[in-house]
Amino acid sequence: MLAAERQARIQREVEHRGAVRVSELARLLNVSDMTIRRDLDTLAAQGGLAKVHGGATVTGGGRASTDEPGFEAKAAQQTAEKEAIAAAAAALVRPGSAIGLSAGTTTWTLAHHLRDVPGLTVVTNSMRIADVLHGAGAAAPNVVLTGGVRTPSDALVGPVAVSSLRLLHLDLVFLGVHGMNARAGFTTPNLHEADTDQALVAAGQRVVVLADHTKWGIVGISTIVPLDQADVVVSDEGLSEEARTMIGESGADLVIAPYRPAGDGYVRTG
C-alpha cells in the first residue's frame, strides 16, 4: 500500500470513529507504530487531524459546530474511555445524596454504576438514563425526569426542562459535553440543550464534567459554562498535556481515569 493510500485510510478511520490509537492503526494496516506516527505527522501538518498522546483525533474544524450525532452513534465511540471515566466518577457519589446527570453517553455509562447506591436521588433530562436506573430493582435510586423536547442525542431540553430545574438544589451535577477548549469552555451543538444544561449546573453545589480525550478541541455552537466553572473534570489518559495544563490552570481538579490495551479491546487499570 502506498503512503498516500495508507494516509487516506487513516483519515477515514479518524473521521469515522472520532479518535484512533496508534496501536490500532498499526494492526489495521499491518505496519509499524513508527510508520503510523510519521503518517499522523503528515496528516496533522495538512490539518486533517490532531495528534494526541498515543493516537489522533478529529480536529476542532473536523466537526461542524452544530453537528449533533445520534445517541447510538456516540455510544459506540470511546467505550473503554467512557467506562473508565464512569467508574472514577461513581467514586465521587455518596449514599443518600441528590445528584444531577445531564443527557449523554458518558453520563449514561455512569448511571449503570449508580444503580446500587443506597438512598440516591437522581435528576436527569435523559430518558435513557431514567430507564437504566428504573430497571435496577428494589434498590433503584429515586429518579426525577425533567420534561422537554427530545433532541437527536436523546436529551430533553427547552423551557419545560429549564423551569423544573430552577427549583432544585443538588449536591453534585455530572455534566456530559460535546466539546471543550480553553476559549469556548464546555460546549454543545444544540442551543436549547445549552440552556437546559446551564440550569442543571446552576442547581448543583459542585459540578463534575465527564469528557473523554477526544472532546478537547471540539467546539459546539453554544457554551454551557467556561472551563473555570467546573469543580472537577474526569477524563482519560489519552488527554493531551496541553489540555491537562489548561484544565489545571482553570482551577478544576483533574481526575485521569487510566486503562490499558488488552487484545482488541481495553480494560481499566487502577
C-alpha positions in Angstrom: 0.0 0.0 0.0 1.3 3.4 -1.0 1.8 6.1 1.7 -0.9 8.2 0.2 -3.4 5.3 0.3 -2.5 4.5 3.8 -2.9 8.1 5.0 -6.3 8.3 3.3 -7.4 5.2 5.2 -6.1 6.7 8.4 -8.0 9.9 7.8 -11.2 8.0 7.1 -10.8 5.9 10.3 -10.3 9.1 12.5 -13.2 10.9 10.9 -15.5 7.8 11.4 -14.5 7.0 14.9 -13.6 10.4 16.3 -10.3 9.1 17.7 -7.9 6.2 17.0 -4.9 4.9 18.7 -1.5 4.3 17.0 -1.5 0.6 18.0 -5.0 0.1 16.5 -3.9 1.7 13.2 -0.7 -0.3 13.1 -2.7 -3.6 13.5 -5.3 -2.5 10.9 -2.7 -1.5 8.3 -0.1 -4.1 9.2 2.7 -1.6 9.6 4.9 -0.4 12.4 3.9 2.1 15.1 6.7 4.4 13.8 5.2 4.3 10.3 1.8 5.3 11.7 3.4 8.1 13.7 5.0 9.5 10.6 1.7 9.3 8.7 0.0 11.2 11.6 2.6 13.9 11.5 1.9 14.3 7.8 -1.9 14.4 8.2 -1.6 16.8 11.2 0.5 19.2 9.2 -2.2 19.2 6.5 -4.8 20.0 9.1 -6.7 16.7 8.6 -6.5 15.5 12.2 -5.0 16.4 15.6 -2.2 14.3 17.1 -2.7 13.4 20.8 -0.7 11.2 23.1 -0.9 7.7 21.7 -3.0 8.4 18.7 -5.1 11.0 16.8 -8.5 12.7 17.0 -10.5 14.8 14.6 -9.5 18.5 14.6 -11.7 21.2 16.0 -12.6 22.1 12.4 -13.4 18.4 11.7 -16.9 18.7 13.1 -19.4 21.4 12.4 -20.4 23.4 15.5 -24.0 22.3 15.0 -23.2 18.7 14.2 -25.1 16.6 16.6 -24.6 12.8 16.3 -27.4 10.5 17.5 -27.2 8.6 20.8 -26.3 5.2 19.1 -23.5 6.7 17.1 -22.0 8.4 20.1 -22.5 5.3 22.3 -20.2 3.3 20.0 -17.3 5.7 20.3 -14.5 5.6 23.0 -16.4 2.9 25.0 -13.4 1.9 27.1 -12.6 5.5 28.0 -16.2 6.2 28.9 -16.3 3.1 31.1 -13.1 4.2 32.9 -14.4 7.7 33.4 -17.7 6.5 34.7 -16.1 4.2 37.2 -13.9 7.1 38.5 -16.9 9.5 38.6 -19.0 7.0 40.6 -16.5 7.1 43.4 -17.5 10.7 44.0 -21.1 9.8 44.8 -22.1 9.4 48.4 -25.1 7.4 49.5 -28.2 9.5 50.3 -27.1 12.4 48.1 -29.1 14.2 45.4 -27.3 14.4 42.0 -27.9 15.6 38.5 -27.0 13.7 35.4 -27.1 15.5 32.1 -28.0 13.6 28.9 -25.2 11.9 27.1 -23.5 8.6 26.6 -20.8 9.1 29.3 -23.4 10.0 31.9 -25.5 7.1 30.7 -22.5 4.8 31.3 -22.1 6.4 34.8 -25.8 5.6 35.5 -25.0 1.9 35.3 -22.5 2.3 38.2 -25.1 4.1 40.4 -27.9 1.5 40.4 -26.9 0.1 43.8 -26.0 3.3 45.6 -28.4 3.4 48.6 -30.7 6.4 49.2 -29.7 8.1 45.9 -31.9 10.7 44.2 -31.1 11.3 40.5 -32.4 14.3 38.5 -31.9 13.9 34.7 -33.1 15.1 31.4 -32.3 11.8 29.8 -35.0 9.1 29.3 -32.2 6.6 28.6 -30.6 7.3 32.0 -34.0 7.1 33.7 -34.6 3.7 32.1 -31.2 2.4 33.3 -32.0 3.4 36.9 -35.6 2.4 36.8 -34.6 -1.2 35.9 -32.3 -1.5 39.0 -34.9 -3.2 41.1 -35.8 -2.6 44.8 -32.6 -0.7 45.4 -33.1 1.6 42.4 -32.5 5.3 43.0 -35.4 7.8 43.1 -35.4 9.3 39.6 -36.8 12.7 38.7 -37.1 13.1 35.0 -37.5 16.6 33.5 -39.9 17.2 30.7 -38.9 18.9 27.5 -38.4 18.4 23.8 -36.3 15.5 22.6 -33.0 16.2 20.7 -31.2 13.9 18.2 -28.9 12.8 21.1 -31.9 12.0 23.3 -31.8 14.9 25.7 -34.9 16.5 26.9 -34.5 20.3 26.6 -36.3 23.6 26.4 -38.4 25.8 28.7 -40.2 22.9 30.4 -36.9 21.3 31.4 -35.3 24.6 32.4 -38.3 25.6 34.6 -38.3 22.3 36.5 -34.5 22.5 37.2 -34.6 26.1 38.5 -36.5 24.9 41.6 -34.0 22.2 42.6 -30.9 22.0 44.8 -28.4 19.2 44.1 -25.2 18.0 45.8 -23.4 17.1 42.6 -24.1 17.6 38.9 -22.4 15.4 36.4 -22.2 17.1 33.0 -21.5 15.4 29.7 -20.3 17.7 26.9 -19.9 17.7 23.2 -16.6 19.5 23.2 -14.2 21.7 25.3 -11.3 24.1 24.8 -9.7 27.0 26.7 -11.5 29.7 24.8 -15.1 28.3 24.4 -15.2 26.2 27.6 -17.6 23.3 27.6 -19.9 23.3 24.6 -22.9 21.7 22.9 -24.1 21.7 19.3 -27.7 22.4 20.5 -28.8 25.8 21.7 -31.7 24.5 23.7 -29.5 21.9 25.3 -27.1 24.6 26.4 -29.9 26.4 28.3 -31.0 23.2 30.0 -27.5 22.2 31.0 -26.9 25.7 32.4 -30.0 25.3 34.6 -28.7 21.9 35.7 -25.3 23.3 36.6 -26.9 26.2 38.5 -28.8 23.7 40.6 -25.6 21.9 41.8 -23.3 22.7 44.6 -20.5 21.1 42.7 -20.1 20.4 39.0 -18.2 17.4 37.6 -17.6 17.4 33.9 -17.2 13.9 32.2 -15.3 14.2 28.9 -13.0 11.7 27.2 -9.9 13.0 25.5 -11.4 13.3 22.0 -13.6 16.2 23.3 -10.7 18.5 23.6 -10.5 20.9 20.7 -14.1 20.3 19.6 -16.3 23.4 19.8 -20.1 23.3 19.7 -22.2 26.3 18.7 -23.1 27.2 22.3 -21.1 27.4 25.5 -22.6 25.7 28.5 -20.1 27.1 31.0 -16.5 28.2 30.8 -13.7 25.9 32.0 -13.4 27.6 35.4 -17.0 26.7 36.3 -16.1 23.0 36.6 -15.1 21.9 40.1 -13.8 18.5 38.7 -13.1 17.3 35.2 -12.8 13.5 34.8 -11.1 12.4 31.6 -8.9 9.5 30.4 -5.2 9.1 30.0 -5.3 10.0 26.3 -5.9 13.6 27.3 -3.1 15.8 25.8 -0.6 17.6 28.0 -1.9 20.9 26.6 -5.4 20.1 27.7 -4.3 18.9 31.2 -2.4 22.2 31.6 -5.3 24.3 30.5 -7.8 22.5 32.7 -5.5 22.7 35.7 -5.0 26.5 35.2 -8.8 26.9 35.2 -8.9 25.8 38.8 -10.7 22.5 38.3 -9.4 19.3 39.9 -8.5 16.9 37.0 -9.1 13.2 37.5 -7.4 10.9 34.9 -9.1 7.5 34.6 -6.4 5.0 33.4 -6.9 1.9 31.3 -4.6 -0.2 29.1 -4.9 -2.1 25.8 -5.9 -5.8 26.2 -6.1 -7.6 22.9 -8.5 -5.9 20.6 -10.2 -4.0 23.4 -9.3 -2.2 26.6 -9.5 -2.9 30.3 -9.3 -0.4 33.1 -6.3 -0.4 35.4 -6.1 1.0 38.9 
